[in-house]
Amino acid sequence: MLIGIDASRANNEQKTGVEWYAWALIQELKKIISSEHRVVLYTREPLRGELGVLPNNWQEKVLKWPPKRLWTQVRLSWEMYRKAPDVLFVPAQF
């Protein structure tokens, strides 16, 4: 199974509630998702710090989007149209 996670908010330097939640959840999922599953962390820019330390069956996918807005609604949506994972988790208020 291919699991996709929007890690863009977890990757923010200045985190608030949802961003900390996403960061902590990703860190815990790294410990419990078995190697028979693949995980893709979708992000706007390269992962920072501990978030970028990934198990072998995990990968980051940087989706470039020059505008500061509408990354989730346009760029991530386009990626899902082109190559969707089996499951997508988007921890955000959208």
Secondary structure as UniProt FT lines:
FT   STRAND          2..6
FT   TURN            8..11
FT   HELIX           17..32
FT   TURN            35..36
FT   STRAND          38..43
FT   HELIX           49..52
FT   TURN            56..57
FT   STRAND          58..62
FT   HELIX           71..76
FT   HELIX           77..82
FT   STRAND          87..89
//
